[in-house]
Amino acid sequence: MRSTPPAVAPLLRTAAAYAWRVLVVGGLVYGLFVVLGRFHEIGVAVFLGLVITALLRPVADLAARVMPRPLAVALTLVASIALVLGVLALVGEAVAGESATLVRELRTGVARIEDWLQRPPFRLNPRALADLESQLGDFLTRHRSALVSRALSGAGQLILVLTTLVLAVFCSVFFIHSGDRHWVWFREQLPESVRGRVEVGGRAAWRTFTGYTHGIVLVAATNALLVGIALWLLRVPLAVPLALLEFVAAFVPLIGSPIALAIASVVALAARGPLVAAVVIALIVVIGQIEGHLLHPLVMSWAVRLHPLVVAISVVAGAIAAGVVGAVVAVPLVSVVWSVHTALRAAGAAERAPAGGGGKGPEEDGGPAHGEAPK
């Protein structure tokens, strides 16, 4: 007589069912990241194209009311490129104009720092500082060929960056001009049973992405303006380039601004002394409080509803996975995924609600029923 196998506990059966699904999803995500890792320049270019589209599509739509759309798109892109090149030219002119004064102030500042380190409470031996300078010079002499080869490889990376930027602008031309038609074409290629949910998820994703893009640009511009004014009032050299550095660094939440201001504090220490550097360090704390407790809650809370802990983990995980690019992309990616999940859950609840039973529609439950479709 054959013995009956023991029954599997319901909890174990449920755990096993979820486990294999998690393994499948994890395998798919891993495969996706492997593919993106092999073609990450294309992924970065498409991401930058979407950022440009989120920023310039409203301007192009406004210009298209009074001129043909192709001309409006071309005019918007040319004006934007001219604006960016003008800002870079202004920064270059500021650096060139202050270069002689900056070198002189840095030399004086280094001597001032050495004298400061030799006095209480540090009391460093002057011979130790001289030995450190000698060792640094010997290191540069011994590794000159390696430094030159790395500089040449950096030139190759610069060409790759320029190629990525050109591809991003090329993508943005089509996204701005006829992105809505591209989205409709993509949706029509899917099975009819999933088109509705894809439409809901796409609306939520694009609304969140555009909201995050507009918000982070506004936060970065505000931080750069505050930093530029403060450094100018403190008479710190390179105030304009350091403000531009703050603008770029603000695209990495939580850690970008402190790093940029730390660089500014080093310049202030060398050029203006410890007192001004201490003021710049205090500026790091003040701007961090303004960004964390005023700008982000007011500007971005309607577009990105993520806990600060989730933001911090996302930034670190993105930096580990893909360096600086991953740190920049991580937060908008997590925000878009969460927004799509919330919208689909709201849409599913509305579909399951009985007719006339008082169930909430997507727009009543926070879904993006009236959000703009992806362009």
BAVOTI-213042 format. One line per 5 residues: number of its first residue (from 1); their letters; for each residue x, y, z of C-alpha. Coordinates in Angstrom, 3 decimals. Example, Ala and Ser with C-alpha at 12.3 -4.5 7.8 and 13.67 -1.06 7.14 Angstrom:
<rs>
1	AS	12.300,-4.500,7.800  13.670,-1.060,7.140 .
</rs>
This chain:
<rs>
1	MRSTP	0.000,0.000,0.000  1.517,3.247,-1.131  1.885,5.958,1.432  0.311,9.333,0.718  2.889,12.150,0.459 .
6	PAVAP	2.527,14.744,3.173  0.502,17.821,2.270  2.464,20.990,1.608  1.674,23.786,4.021  -0.270,26.659,2.393 .
11	LLRTA	2.315,29.162,3.578  5.152,27.190,1.964  3.174,26.781,-1.258  2.527,30.540,-1.399  6.185,31.320,-0.657 .
16	AAYAW	7.328,28.966,-3.419  4.902,30.540,-5.898  6.232,33.997,-5.139  9.853,32.788,-5.099  9.925,31.530,-8.681 .
21	RVLVV	8.178,34.694,-9.875  10.786,36.808,-8.085  13.558,34.736,-9.693  12.065,35.234,-13.155  11.655,38.979,-12.638 .
26	GGLVY	15.168,39.222,-11.206  16.585,37.372,-14.209  14.789,39.700,-16.596  16.014,42.792,-14.736  19.566,41.426,-14.706 .
31	GLFVV	19.388,40.733,-18.434  18.072,44.235,-19.046  20.951,45.779,-17.111  23.457,43.607,-18.993  22.065,44.834,-22.309 .
36	LGRFH	22.025,48.444,-21.110  25.588,48.033,-19.862  26.749,47.002,-23.334  24.903,49.898,-24.974  24.831,52.412,-22.120 .
41	EIGVA	25.789,55.317,-24.382  22.562,54.787,-26.334  20.567,54.581,-23.113  22.151,57.787,-21.821  21.449,59.534,-25.136 .
46	VFLGL	17.770,58.516,-25.081  17.489,59.614,-21.437  19.022,62.998,-22.235  16.712,63.264,-25.246  13.720,62.739,-22.943 .
51	VITAL	15.086,65.380,-20.543  15.462,67.868,-23.393  11.958,67.002,-24.570  10.480,67.518,-21.106  12.104,70.952,-20.909 .
56	LRPVA	11.547,72.224,-24.457  8.285,70.581,-25.554  6.113,73.262,-23.841  8.176,76.013,-25.508  7.881,74.359,-28.909 .
61	DLAAR	4.126,73.895,-28.446  3.784,77.591,-27.641  5.852,78.633,-30.668  3.876,76.241,-32.912  0.765,78.357,-32.367 .
66	VMPRP	2.201,81.129,-34.533  4.440,79.217,-36.975  4.714,75.778,-38.595  5.676,73.083,-36.099  8.972,72.056,-37.801 .
71	LAVAL	10.116,75.675,-37.725  9.020,76.005,-34.086  11.003,72.899,-33.090  14.101,74.068,-34.978  13.912,77.570,-33.502 .
76	TLVAS	13.473,76.226,-29.971  16.442,73.868,-30.229  18.745,76.439,-31.870  17.873,79.058,-29.241  18.480,76.543,-26.428 .
81	IALVL	21.843,75.464,-27.843  22.842,79.113,-28.239  21.881,79.767,-24.610  23.974,76.838,-23.340  26.979,77.836,-25.460 .
86	GVLAL	26.625,81.422,-24.248  26.726,80.295,-20.610  29.806,78.153,-21.293  31.473,81.082,-23.059  30.708,83.310,-20.066 .
91	VGEAV	32.288,80.757,-17.731  35.351,80.438,-19.971  35.756,84.201,-20.117  35.472,84.432,-16.336  38.145,81.774,-15.862 .
96	AGESA	40.450,83.380,-18.430  39.986,86.829,-16.931  40.765,85.638,-13.398  43.501,83.130,-14.258  46.490,85.382,-13.504 .
101	TLVRE	44.967,86.737,-10.311  43.845,83.254,-9.310  47.327,81.745,-9.706  48.827,84.529,-7.622  46.167,84.192,-4.916 .
106	LRTGV	46.499,80.407,-4.839  50.261,80.639,-4.361  49.785,83.149,-1.564  47.009,81.004,-0.119  49.126,77.844,-0.125 .
111	ARIED	51.892,79.707,1.726  49.270,81.021,4.163  47.942,77.506,4.763  51.456,76.156,5.366  52.120,78.922,7.896 .
116	WLQRP	48.750,78.229,9.532  49.531,74.501,9.839  52.891,75.243,11.461  51.250,77.254,14.255  49.125,75.940,17.161 .
121	PFRLN	47.148,73.753,17.411  48.598,71.729,14.512  52.348,72.533,14.940  53.351,70.587,11.814  57.060,70.323,11.101 .
126	PRALA	58.034,72.573,8.147  60.381,69.821,6.962  57.406,67.411,6.724  55.552,69.821,4.440  58.640,70.265,2.276 .
131	DLESQ	59.071,66.492,2.089  55.429,66.140,1.053  55.887,68.639,-1.776  59.076,66.866,-2.867  57.348,63.462,-2.861 .
136	LGDFL	54.455,64.869,-4.895  56.878,66.268,-7.468  58.757,62.953,-7.652  55.488,61.075,-8.124  54.451,63.300,-11.014 .
141	TRHRS	57.890,62.897,-12.608  57.871,59.101,-12.326  54.325,58.697,-13.614  54.448,61.324,-16.349  53.934,58.802,-19.168 .
146	ALVSR	50.968,57.221,-17.406  49.398,60.633,-16.847  49.884,61.563,-20.492  48.317,58.309,-21.706  45.387,58.825,-19.350 .
151	ALSGA	44.925,62.337,-20.682  44.871,60.958,-24.237  42.295,58.356,-23.238  40.316,61.175,-21.669  40.297,62.902,-25.054 .
156	GQLIL	38.766,59.748,-26.530  36.135,59.786,-23.791  35.411,63.415,-24.648  34.678,62.417,-28.244  32.338,59.698,-26.946 .
161	VLTTL	30.557,62.242,-24.716  30.113,64.643,-27.633  28.735,61.808,-29.776  26.244,60.940,-27.032  25.151,64.575,-26.792 .
166	VLAVF	24.650,64.802,-30.555  22.539,61.619,-30.496  20.520,63.019,-27.580  19.739,66.211,-29.506  18.874,64.135,-32.581 .
171	CSVFF	16.432,62.044,-30.516  14.892,65.133,-28.945  14.116,66.588,-32.390  11.780,63.702,-33.161  10.419,63.474,-29.605 .
176	IHSGD	9.481,67.156,-29.594  8.141,67.220,-33.139  6.050,64.034,-33.171  6.563,62.137,-29.949  2.819,61.694,-29.473 .
181	RHWVW	2.577,59.842,-32.803  5.505,57.638,-31.803  3.721,56.772,-28.558  0.481,55.928,-30.385  2.401,53.715,-32.827 .
186	FREQL	4.120,51.884,-29.972  0.842,51.356,-28.144  -0.832,49.983,-31.261  1.847,47.283,-31.589  0.796,45.774,-28.260 .
191	PESVR	-2.050,43.293,-27.727  -5.381,45.041,-27.422  -5.947,43.573,-23.962  -3.032,45.527,-22.461  -3.268,48.800,-24.372 .
196	GRVEV	-5.437,50.466,-21.752  -3.077,49.681,-18.881  -0.061,50.710,-20.957  -1.794,54.016,-21.698  -2.458,54.613,-17.987 .
201	GGRAA	1.114,53.672,-17.039  2.577,55.796,-19.834  0.590,58.854,-18.777  1.751,58.440,-15.188  5.373,57.867,-16.210 .
206	WRTFT	5.552,60.917,-18.455  3.790,63.168,-15.951  6.193,62.124,-13.196  9.263,62.394,-15.421  8.400,65.876,-16.669 .
211	GYTHG	7.512,66.998,-13.157  10.811,65.718,-11.796  12.785,67.300,-14.643  11.172,70.710,-14.213  11.529,70.502,-10.446 .
216	IVLVA	15.190,69.470,-10.365  16.131,72.186,-12.865  14.383,74.798,-10.715  16.086,73.497,-7.555  19.494,73.421,-9.269 .
221	ATNAL	19.067,76.954,-10.641  18.058,78.273,-7.213  21.030,76.596,-5.532  23.421,77.941,-8.180  22.043,81.459,-7.799 .
226	LVGIA	22.412,81.366,-4.006  25.945,79.964,-4.232  27.012,82.458,-6.901  25.743,85.447,-4.909  27.343,84.213,-1.678 .
231	LWLLR	30.738,83.520,-3.289  30.659,86.881,-5.059  29.925,88.681,-1.793  32.761,86.767,-0.108  35.065,87.693,-3.047 .
236	VPLAV	35.960,84.048,-3.677  37.636,83.569,-7.091  35.793,81.693,-9.859  32.362,82.456,-8.402  30.621,81.919,-11.770 .
241	PLALL	32.278,78.557,-12.590  31.668,77.325,-9.055  28.008,78.349,-9.316  27.764,76.403,-12.595  29.373,73.416,-10.859 .
246	EFVAA	26.716,73.683,-8.148  23.982,73.723,-10.822  25.298,70.514,-12.403  25.943,68.799,-9.062  22.407,69.495,-7.839 .
251	FVPLI	21.133,66.885,-10.322  22.490,64.254,-7.920  20.154,64.587,-4.917  21.492,64.752,-1.356  25.208,64.413,-2.186 .
256	GSPIA	25.791,66.564,-5.274  25.490,69.995,-3.653  27.734,69.225,-0.635  30.483,67.926,-2.957  30.327,71.050,-5.151 .
261	LAIAS	30.391,73.347,-2.124  33.280,71.374,-0.624  35.278,72.185,-3.763  34.261,75.835,-3.353  35.447,75.763,0.262 .
266	VVALA	38.879,74.450,-0.830  39.182,77.310,-3.347  38.096,79.768,-0.642  40.659,78.327,1.786  43.492,78.714,-0.697 .
271	ARGPL	42.486,82.142,-1.975  40.816,83.880,0.980  41.943,82.065,4.101  40.385,79.866,6.819  37.752,82.381,7.921 .
276	VAAVV	36.136,82.674,4.490  36.434,78.909,4.034  34.571,78.423,7.317  31.822,80.726,6.046  31.577,78.644,2.854 .
281	IALIV	31.323,75.474,4.955  28.503,77.108,6.906  26.956,77.893,3.522  26.950,74.140,2.784  24.789,73.556,5.847 .
286	VIGQI	22.432,76.453,5.108  21.867,75.574,1.452  21.430,71.911,2.377  18.684,72.887,4.814  17.024,75.154,2.247 .
291	EGHLL	17.143,72.439,-0.407  15.964,69.629,1.865  13.278,71.422,3.856  12.017,74.122,1.478  12.829,73.616,-2.199 .
296	HPLVM	12.264,69.869,-2.540  9.003,69.798,-0.529  7.570,72.847,-2.321  8.794,72.230,-5.862  8.921,68.459,-6.246 .
301	SWAVR	6.477,66.916,-3.772  3.653,66.981,-6.346  5.745,65.069,-8.888  7.947,62.782,-6.768  6.543,61.155,-3.637 .
306	LHPLV	9.538,59.259,-2.314  10.822,59.026,1.237  14.287,60.592,1.724  15.631,57.163,2.724  14.452,55.736,-0.617 .
311	VAISV	16.110,58.652,-2.421  19.407,58.073,-0.581  19.413,54.321,-1.257  18.511,54.921,-4.915  21.365,57.393,-5.399 .
316	VAGAI	23.943,55.101,-3.781  22.694,52.043,-5.689  22.737,53.965,-8.970  26.268,55.204,-8.303  27.452,51.650,-7.561 .
321	AAGVV	25.781,50.267,-10.690  26.695,52.961,-13.213  28.797,55.669,-11.577  27.782,59.303,-11.940  25.241,58.527,-14.665 .
326	GAVVA	23.561,55.970,-12.425  23.393,58.446,-9.541  21.666,60.991,-11.797  19.225,58.508,-13.364  18.373,56.523,-10.220 .
331	VPLVS	15.865,58.871,-8.573  13.777,59.700,-11.688  13.766,55.990,-12.617  12.522,54.913,-9.183  9.988,57.765,-9.187 .
336	VVWSV	8.621,56.742,-12.588  8.365,53.068,-11.579  6.519,53.950,-8.380  4.189,56.328,-10.215  3.329,53.651,-12.804 .
341	HTALR	2.681,51.121,-10.034  0.388,53.546,-8.198  -1.542,54.475,-11.340  -2.043,50.853,-12.418  -3.168,49.877,-8.931 .
346	AAGAA	-5.686,52.732,-8.916  -6.926,51.781,-12.384  -7.297,48.143,-11.338  -9.256,49.128,-8.241  -11.564,51.259,-10.383 .
351	ERAPA	-12.158,48.356,-12.785  -12.968,45.979,-9.938  -15.348,48.420,-8.262  -19.049,47.560,-8.930  -20.950,49.934,-11.178 .
356	GGGGK	-22.655,52.601,-9.108  -20.965,51.297,-5.973  -19.175,54.529,-5.235  -15.754,53.221,-6.328  -13.161,55.825,-7.037 .
361	GPEED	-11.928,56.452,-10.536  -8.267,56.860,-11.306  -8.423,60.616,-11.025  -10.177,60.443,-7.650  -7.655,57.955,-6.320 .
366	GGPAH	-4.605,59.901,-7.419  -4.216,58.294,-10.857  -3.158,60.386,-13.838  -6.468,60.356,-15.710  -5.845,63.869,-17.014 .
371	GEAPK	-2.059,63.632,-17.305  -0.392,64.388,-20.572  0.414,61.369,-22.703  4.083,60.635,-23.297  5.439,62.681,-26.168 .
</rs>
